[in-house]
Amino acid sequence: MIYAAYQAQADLLDPLRTMARLSRRMIETAMGGSAMAGPPLAGLAAAGPGAGAMMRNMVAALEMFERFSLSHQRPAFGIDTVTVGNREVAVTEEVTASLPFGSLLHFKKDVEQPQPRVLVVAPLSGHFATLLHGTVKTLLPENDVYVTDWHNARDVPLSAGPFGFDDYVEHVIRFLEIVGPGAHALAVCQPCVQVLVATAVMSQQDNPATPHSITLMAGPVDTRVNPTKVNELATSKPMDWFEKNLISTVPAGFPGAGRRVYPGFVQVGAFMAMNMDRHVKAHVELFENLAMGEHEKAATSKNFYDEYFAVLDLAAEFYLETIRIVFQEHELPRGVLTYRGDTVDLRAIRRTALLTVEGERDDICAVGQTVAAQDLCSSLRPHRKRHHMQAGVGHYGVFSGRRWQSQVYPLVRNHILAAD
């Protein structure tokens, strides 16, 4: 019912958004090509400057209404070139492997010297892998980058079967095997747990593709430490509550019709509710920037929300198992987590270098939850373990933005190079 109601509302509003877009373009054309900067119509000029301001406000309001929607299609990474040394190098996105629930995406470059191969494991938490655009762009000049490009579960037919916690781990293992021996893994947020599990399983099996290093960034390794609002919500309700209230069925008209999912629009709504004042303020500022013709300021905000409002659905099995395993029963830090029926022993990790990174102001994955991996990987010698707490950043600042580029990434780079 949740999904059907959402889709019905979206279908109802789509024609209105189309009308808003056409109206905005007509007004912009009439005002000289741009309602933000172009000269007003002669009639508006005669009516006084207030008329021009009124029209600019109208156009801004129309664009805000036009933008007030979610997308269920993955945006483009849009990384066409990077600077390697002193020259611009073309970047080509290639799908190295494609499975029903995710693809292995390779950002291929034509460079003379081989670079460390890094698998960026993107979170599966309501957004597409393109949320890590800034992470990938920073890594690209000095690394051969691969990304786990998770698919929208509503587009995966029922014939592909279920996708649970163990399936996610298996995908990570298979992708590492495809990238090949000697690679490095960098996990952002939720998959820190699965990357730890995959590394332990591969170590236990003496898999030659076991990563030389792993970097865990702002991930919920042990959510018993400094619980956040997200953690408290996950433990405040029994499992059947999550299944009854948050799981819905993909309606007809989509390839995955009939599949049970945790809808991406529910996840994004929950994230926004945690910081509603900040999002309201951001949209008020966006309206003001549009009305005043502050194109660069408006573009920054629009680019962020274009990405933020591109959502994907999670397979119900994966979502419910993650809630139970990671947030309610804390199976990994308690040493009772299993993979395909066998107990996972993090002490098996002996040669993979470990870096953990946390943000001082992270309200999604609090300080202490990721560094917990350091003690769990007790077989690693001290010189193969390092932790960094980045001052002054929240969750997203750990892997994107100015401090990620200037302060966090240099540590990641040195960590990878030392283990390569």
MARSE-746855 format. One line per 4 residues: number of its first residue (from 1); their letters; for each residue x, y, z of C-alpha. Coordinates in pm, 1 decimal. Example, Ala and Ser with C-alpha at 12.3 -4.5 7.8 and 13.67 -1.06 7.14 Angstrom:
MARSE-746855
1> as> 1230.0:-450.0:780.0 ~ 1367.0:-106.0:714.0
end
This chain:
MARSE-746855
1> miya> 0.0:0.0:0.0 ~ 284.5:242.4:78.9 ~ 438.9:204.5:-263.2 ~ 109.6:214.1:-451.2
5> ayqa> 7.8:537.3:-274.4 ~ 346.3:694.9:-342.6 ~ 337.9:601.6:-710.4 ~ -16.9:727.7:-750.8
9> qadl> 82.1:1064.6:-604.4 ~ 390.4:1083.2:-827.5 ~ 183.2:1002.4:-1136.2 ~ -68.6:1270.1:-1036.7
13> ldpl> 193.7:1542.1:-987.9 ~ 402.0:1469.3:-1298.5 ~ 172.4:1662.9:-1538.6 ~ 171.6:1957.8:-1297.5
17> rtma> 550.8:1960.2:-1289.7 ~ 554.4:1953.1:-1669.1 ~ 321.7:2254.2:-1674.4 ~ 546.5:2434.7:-1426.0
21> rlsr> 852.4:2367.9:-1643.8 ~ 680.9:2491.6:-1960.6 ~ 546.2:2801.2:-1783.8 ~ 888.8:2882.3:-1644.7
25> rmie> 1050.2:2856.5:-1987.5 ~ 782.8:3074.9:-2145.4 ~ 836.0:3347.6:-1887.7 ~ 1214.3:3324.3:-1921.3
29> tamg> 1188.6:3354.1:-2298.3 ~ 954.0:3650.0:-2272.4 ~ 1193.4:3823.0:-2034.0 ~ 1481.8:3797.7:-2275.2
33> gsam> 1610.9:3442.8:-2239.3 ~ 1660.7:3434.1:-1864.5 ~ 1419.2:3537.4:-1596.1 ~ 1716.4:3563.0:-1362.2
37> agpp> 1931.8:3801.7:-1560.3 ~ 1761.9:3905.0:-1886.4 ~ 1581.5:4236.7:-1947.3 ~ 1210.6:4245.0:-1861.0
41> lagl> 935.0:4288.9:-2115.3 ~ 852.8:4643.9:-2215.6 ~ 525.2:4620.9:-2029.6 ~ 696.3:4507.0:-1713.0
45> aaag> 954.8:4782.6:-1747.6 ~ 677.7:5038.4:-1775.1 ~ 511.7:4894.2:-1467.7 ~ 825.0:4954.3:-1264.6
49> pgag> 1109.6:4745.4:-1115.9 ~ 874.3:4568.5:-879.2 ~ 710.2:4386.2:-1170.0 ~ 1043.2:4235.8:-1280.8
53> ammr> 1115.3:4117.9:-927.1 ~ 769.4:3965.0:-908.6 ~ 830.5:3768.7:-1228.7 ~ 1168.2:3647.5:-1108.1
57> nmva> 1005.9:3526.6:-786.8 ~ 738.3:3352.5:-991.5 ~ 995.4:3175.8:-1205.6 ~ 1188.5:3072.8:-894.7
61> alem> 868.9:2933.7:-740.4 ~ 788.8:2740.5:-1057.4 ~ 1135.4:2587.9:-1063.5 ~ 1110.3:2491.3:-697.6
65> ferf> 781.2:2310.4:-766.3 ~ 930.1:2151.2:-1077.0 ~ 1225.0:2020.9:-874.2 ~ 1012.2:1888.6:-586.0
69> slsh> 1026.7:1524.0:-689.0 ~ 1233.4:1210.5:-655.9 ~ 1417.1:1030.7:-933.5 ~ 1456.6:653.8:-948.6
73> qrpa> 1722.8:657.3:-1219.4 ~ 2095.2:657.9:-1147.0 ~ 2249.7:996.7:-1230.5 ~ 2568.4:1002.5:-1434.9
77> fgid> 2900.1:1020.4:-1253.9 ~ 2998.2:1277.4:-1514.8 ~ 3373.3:1235.5:-1469.4 ~ 3507.8:1271.6:-1822.5
81> tvtv> 3867.0:1370.5:-1747.7 ~ 4109.4:1389.5:-1455.6 ~ 4447.5:1552.1:-1414.8 ~ 4722.0:1292.8:-1384.0
85> gnre> 5058.4:1456.2:-1326.3 ~ 5063.1:1753.2:-1561.5 ~ 4815.5:1635.2:-1823.3 ~ 4445.3:1583.0:-1867.6
89> vavt> 4351.6:1217.8:-1910.2 ~ 4021.2:1093.1:-2049.4 ~ 3809.5:873.5:-1821.9 ~ 3583.5:601.7:-1961.0
93> eevt> 3323.0:417.9:-1753.5 ~ 3320.8:46.9:-1834.5 ~ 3097.4:-221.0:-1685.2 ~ 3347.1:-494.9:-1604.2
97> aslp> 3085.1:-734.1:-1466.9 ~ 2708.8:-718.2:-1430.6 ~ 2501.4:-920.1:-1186.6 ~ 2125.8:-882.1:-1129.6
101> fgsl> 2166.0:-666.2:-819.8 ~ 2485.1:-479.7:-900.3 ~ 2754.0:-406.2:-1155.8 ~ 3127.9:-361.4:-1123.1
105> lhfk> 3206.2:-24.6:-1277.5 ~ 3561.7:55.7:-1389.0 ~ 3682.9:412.7:-1443.1 ~ 3936.5:335.0:-1710.5
109> kdve> 4225.0:574.1:-1785.1 ~ 4510.3:565.4:-2033.7 ~ 4814.4:610.7:-1809.2 ~ 5169.2:487.6:-1852.3
113> qpqp> 5243.8:374.2:-1498.9 ~ 5029.0:111.1:-1322.9 ~ 4832.4:248.9:-1030.9 ~ 4693.9:83.0:-717.2
117> rvlv> 4362.3:-88.2:-793.5 ~ 4095.3:29.7:-552.5 ~ 3744.5:-114.0:-519.5 ~ 3511.9:150.4:-376.0
121> vapl> 3225.1:-31.0:-207.1 ~ 2926.5:201.9:-213.9 ~ 2652.4:191.5:47.3 ~ 2320.5:28.8:-32.9
125> sghf> 2106.4:260.1:174.7 ~ 1859.3:435.8:-51.3 ~ 2097.8:622.1:-283.6 ~ 2289.9:525.9:-593.7
129> atll> 2666.6:484.1:-601.9 ~ 2692.4:828.5:-763.5 ~ 2651.7:972.9:-413.5 ~ 3025.1:897.3:-394.7
133> hgtv> 3105.5:1115.9:-696.0 ~ 3341.6:1331.3:-490.6 ~ 3510.6:1028.5:-338.5 ~ 3574.8:873.4:-677.8
137> ktll> 3691.9:1197.6:-836.0 ~ 3950.5:1249.1:-561.3 ~ 4078.3:891.2:-588.3 ~ 4101.1:881.3:-968.3
141> pend> 4422.1:1073.8:-1044.1 ~ 4638.9:836.1:-839.2 ~ 4439.9:512.0:-841.0 ~ 4279.8:264.4:-1078.3
145> vyvt> 3924.5:289.3:-946.8 ~ 3638.9:37.8:-952.4 ~ 3296.8:97.2:-792.7 ~ 3013.6:-130.6:-683.4
149> dwhn> 2720.7:11.9:-880.0 ~ 2415.3:-127.8:-700.0 ~ 2092.2:-164.6:-896.8 ~ 1750.4:-37.6:-800.3
153> ardv> 1565.7:-339.9:-659.2 ~ 1239.7:-232.0:-822.3 ~ 1407.3:-288.1:-1157.8 ~ 1523.9:-642.7:-1076.1
157> plsa> 1272.9:-911.9:-1181.2 ~ 1155.6:-1171.6:-933.1 ~ 1327.6:-1440.2:-1139.2 ~ 1663.7:-1306.7:-1013.2
161> gpfg> 1577.0:-1438.4:-666.8 ~ 1631.5:-1274.6:-327.1 ~ 1919.1:-1050.9:-220.8 ~ 2021.1:-1067.1:144.1
165> fddy> 2316.7:-987.1:368.6 ~ 2518.6:-1288.8:256.7 ~ 2448.5:-1206.9:-107.8 ~ 2595.6:-860.8:-57.6
169> vehv> 2910.3:-1014.0:94.3 ~ 2930.3:-1259.7:-195.3 ~ 2908.5:-972.0:-444.6 ~ 3200.0:-796.3:-271.0
173> irfl> 3406.8:-1115.4:-285.1 ~ 3326.3:-1176.2:-651.0 ~ 3406.7:-817.2:-744.2 ~ 3741.6:-835.0:-561.1
177> eivg> 3820.8:-1155.9:-747.7 ~ 3742.1:-985.4:-1077.9 ~ 3957.4:-682.8:-993.1 ~ 4229.1:-935.3:-914.2
181> pgah> 4496.2:-1009.6:-651.7 ~ 4667.8:-712.8:-494.5 ~ 4364.9:-482.2:-490.3 ~ 4248.2:-254.8:-210.6
185> alav> 3893.7:-202.7:-78.9 ~ 3746.6:123.6:45.1 ~ 3404.4:100.6:209.3 ~ 3182.1:398.4:283.1
189> cqpc> 2925.5:378.3:564.6 ~ 2697.9:69.4:567.8 ~ 2924.5:-174.0:373.5 ~ 3207.7:-139.0:625.5
193> vqvl> 3054.4:-442.4:795.6 ~ 3025.9:-645.3:473.8 ~ 3380.5:-556.8:363.3 ~ 3514.4:-672.0:699.9
197> vata> 3320.3:-995.6:666.4 ~ 3432.5:-1048.0:305.9 ~ 3796.8:-989.3:401.5 ~ 3772.9:-1235.2:690.5
201> vmsq> 3606.4:-1501.3:473.3 ~ 3865.2:-1458.5:199.1 ~ 4144.8:-1472.4:457.2 ~ 4002.3:-1790.8:609.4
205> qdnp> 3993.5:-1947.0:261.8 ~ 4339.9:-1817.6:159.5 ~ 4175.8:-1649.7:-137.8 ~ 4450.8:-1491.6:-354.5
209> atph> 4224.0:-1192.8:-419.3 ~ 4209.6:-1101.6:-48.6 ~ 4262.9:-723.4:-47.9 ~ 4603.0:-588.6:53.2
213> sitl> 4429.8:-312.0:247.5 ~ 4083.3:-206.6:355.6 ~ 3968.8:142.0:446.9 ~ 3650.9:164.2:653.8
217> magp> 3490.1:508.1:651.9 ~ 3211.4:602.7:893.0 ~ 3062.5:253.4:912.9 ~ 2845.8:81.9:1179.7
221> vdtr> 3089.4:-189.5:1290.5 ~ 2964.9:-177.4:1651.7 ~ 2650.2:30.4:1699.8 ~ 2646.9:-33.6:2073.1
225> vnpt> 2905.0:246.0:2099.1 ~ 2759.0:598.7:2127.7 ~ 2420.0:510.1:1975.8 ~ 2274.9:771.6:1738.4
229> kvne> 1910.6:842.8:1655.4 ~ 1944.4:598.6:1366.1 ~ 2067.3:326.8:1601.5 ~ 1798.2:400.1:1859.0
233> lats> 1523.7:373.8:1598.6 ~ 1659.4:37.9:1484.9 ~ 1650.3:-99.8:1839.7 ~ 1327.4:63.5:1956.7
237> kpmd> 1100.1:-159.7:1749.2 ~ 1072.5:-537.0:1707.3 ~ 1159.1:-689.4:1371.1 ~ 796.3:-751.1:1277.8
241> wfek> 730.9:-375.4:1310.0 ~ 988.9:-299.0:1040.6 ~ 843.9:-566.4:815.1 ~ 484.3:-451.6:859.4
245> nlis> 543.7:-75.9:840.4 ~ 844.4:-20.2:614.6 ~ 840.1:-303.9:362.8 ~ 623.6:-264.4:54.3
249> tvpa> 565.8:-441.8:-275.4 ~ 674.9:-294.4:-608.3 ~ 356.4:-216.6:-803.5 ~ 280.1:-322.0:-1158.4
253> gfpg> 454.6:-139.7:-1439.0 ~ 813.3:-201.2:-1322.1 ~ 1048.6:-490.9:-1406.0 ~ 1054.2:-588.1:-1038.2
257> agrr> 676.9:-584.1:-992.5 ~ 584.5:-805.0:-698.2 ~ 927.0:-782.1:-530.0 ~ 921.5:-685.9:-162.9
261> vypg> 1142.2:-381.5:-100.0 ~ 1233.8:-114.6:148.2 ~ 1150.3:188.6:-70.6 ~ 1422.8:445.6:-125.3
265> fvqv> 1172.9:729.6:-78.8 ~ 1107.3:607.4:276.7 ~ 1480.4:603.8:355.7 ~ 1540.1:952.0:218.0
269> gafm> 1237.9:1079.9:408.1 ~ 1380.0:935.8:729.5 ~ 1720.4:1095.8:667.4 ~ 1558.0:1433.1:597.2
273> amnm> 1346.3:1411.7:910.4 ~ 1663.6:1382.2:1117.8 ~ 1780.1:1725.3:995.1 ~ 1460.4:1885.9:869.5
277> drhv> 1557.5:2239.7:977.2 ~ 1877.2:2218.7:772.6 ~ 1694.9:2096.2:460.8 ~ 1422.7:2362.0:492.9
281> kahv> 1687.7:2631.1:529.0 ~ 1873.6:2497.5:225.1 ~ 1558.8:2514.2:10.3 ~ 1472.8:2865.4:130.0
285> elfe> 1824.0:2973.4:32.4 ~ 1787.1:2797.4:-303.0 ~ 1466.0:2991.4:-375.0 ~ 1636.3:3317.9:-281.3
289> nlam> 1938.3:3241.0:-499.4 ~ 1714.9:3155.0:-795.0 ~ 1512.5:3473.2:-751.3 ~ 1824.2:3692.1:-718.4
293> gehe> 2005.0:3534.4:-1011.3 ~ 2284.0:3384.3:-798.7 ~ 2349.6:3108.3:-1051.9 ~ 2662.5:2954.2:-899.3
297> kaat> 2516.5:2934.9:-549.2 ~ 2194.0:2788.0:-684.5 ~ 2383.3:2534.0:-896.9 ~ 2573.8:2401.0:-595.2
301> sknf> 2252.0:2336.9:-405.3 ~ 2072.5:2193.8:-710.0 ~ 2354.0:1953.2:-785.9 ~ 2351.5:1824.2:-427.6
305> ydey> 1975.2:1768.5:-418.4 ~ 1965.2:1619.7:-768.4 ~ 2190.1:1348.2:-627.4 ~ 2022.6:1331.6:-285.8
309> favl> 1676.0:1290.5:-438.2 ~ 1784.9:1011.8:-674.0 ~ 1673.1:707.5:-475.4 ~ 1682.5:331.6:-515.1
313> dlaa> 1488.0:59.9:-339.3 ~ 1654.3:-207.1:-126.4 ~ 1555.6:-571.8:-142.8 ~ 1351.0:-643.8:168.6
317> efyl> 1575.8:-935.9:268.5 ~ 1886.0:-719.9:274.0 ~ 1724.0:-437.4:469.5 ~ 1564.4:-658.9:734.9
321> etir> 1872.7:-875.9:778.6 ~ 2090.8:-566.1:815.6 ~ 1861.1:-426.2:1084.5 ~ 1874.2:-755.2:1274.4
325> ivfq> 2241.9:-848.5:1225.4 ~ 2406.5:-506.5:1252.5 ~ 2177.0:-289.4:1461.6 ~ 1976.7:-520.0:1687.9
329> ehel> 2185.4:-828.3:1755.6 ~ 2533.0:-681.8:1690.7 ~ 2648.5:-1016.4:1557.5 ~ 2984.8:-899.6:1419.5
333> prgv> 3129.6:-743.9:1737.7 ~ 2985.2:-1030.7:1944.0 ~ 3169.6:-1282.4:1727.2 ~ 2857.5:-1480.8:1628.1
337> ltyr> 2800.9:-1362.6:1270.7 ~ 2790.4:-1635.7:1007.2 ~ 2838.9:-1636.4:630.7 ~ 2673.0:-1917.1:436.5
341> gdtv> 2638.2:-2108.6:763.0 ~ 2999.6:-2076.5:881.6 ~ 3111.0:-1851.2:1166.4 ~ 3311.1:-1548.8:1053.8
345> dlra> 3635.8:-1505.2:1248.0 ~ 3788.9:-1158.7:1212.1 ~ 4105.9:-1291.9:1372.0 ~ 4170.9:-1462.5:1037.6
349> irrt> 4265.1:-1119.1:897.9 ~ 4642.3:-1119.9:939.4 ~ 4792.4:-957.6:629.2 ~ 4534.6:-698.9:519.4
353> allt> 4624.1:-349.1:639.8 ~ 4336.5:-167.0:813.1 ~ 4250.7:204.4:820.7 ~ 3939.2:330.3:998.3
357> vege> 3809.0:685.8:957.1 ~ 3541.5:865.6:1158.6 ~ 3390.8:1215.5:1162.9 ~ 3382.1:1416.0:1484.1
361> rddi> 3025.4:1539.5:1422.8 ~ 2880.0:1230.3:1258.0 ~ 2517.1:1194.1:1369.6 ~ 2456.4:880.8:1162.4
365> cavg> 2757.2:668.8:1257.9 ~ 2901.6:809.3:1579.7 ~ 3261.9:826.9:1691.4 ~ 3370.9:486.3:1822.6
369> qtva> 3151.7:269.7:1600.7 ~ 3401.5:229.1:1316.0 ~ 3723.9:222.9:1517.2 ~ 3579.8:-82.8:1692.2
373> aqdl> 3716.4:-280.5:1396.2 ~ 4067.1:-219.1:1526.6 ~ 4013.6:-438.5:1832.8 ~ 3809.4:-697.8:1644.4
377> cssl> 4096.2:-753.9:1398.3 ~ 4315.7:-866.8:1686.8 ~ 4557.3:-1072.7:1473.9 ~ 4679.1:-767.9:1284.2
381> rphr> 5006.3:-628.4:1408.9 ~ 4994.9:-266.5:1530.8 ~ 5189.5:-131.0:1233.0 ~ 4917.7:-262.9:999.4
385> krhh> 4638.9:-74.9:1179.0 ~ 4566.4:296.1:1181.2 ~ 4274.6:514.5:1286.2 ~ 4186.6:872.6:1199.1
389> mqag> 3916.9:1091.4:1352.7 ~ 3853.1:1390.2:1127.6 ~ 3773.3:1701.5:1328.0 ~ 3489.9:1931.1:1228.6
393> vghy> 3299.9:1707.3:986.9 ~ 2974.2:1518.2:990.8 ~ 2891.1:1195.7:813.2 ~ 2927.3:1314.7:454.8
397> gvfs> 3235.9:1521.6:528.7 ~ 3430.7:1202.7:594.9 ~ 3423.6:1104.3:226.6 ~ 3333.2:1421.5:36.3
401> grrw> 3413.0:1789.7:39.0 ~ 3715.5:2000.6:120.6 ~ 3838.7:1818.2:430.4 ~ 3807.6:1479.9:259.2
405> qsqv> 4023.9:1606.5:-24.7 ~ 4286.2:1787.6:180.1 ~ 4305.9:1594.6:507.7 ~ 4145.1:1250.4:485.3
409> yplv> 4246.9:1141.2:136.1 ~ 4622.9:1192.5:190.8 ~ 4599.6:941.1:476.5 ~ 4405.1:697.4:258.4
413> rnhi> 4660.5:736.3:-19.8 ~ 4953.2:664.2:213.4 ~ 4767.6:368.0:360.8 ~ 4712.6:218.2:15.3
417> laad> 5067.9:284.7:-102.9 ~ 5219.2:132.8:209.9 ~ 5020.7:-187.7:157.2 ~ 5047.3:-202.7:-221.9
end
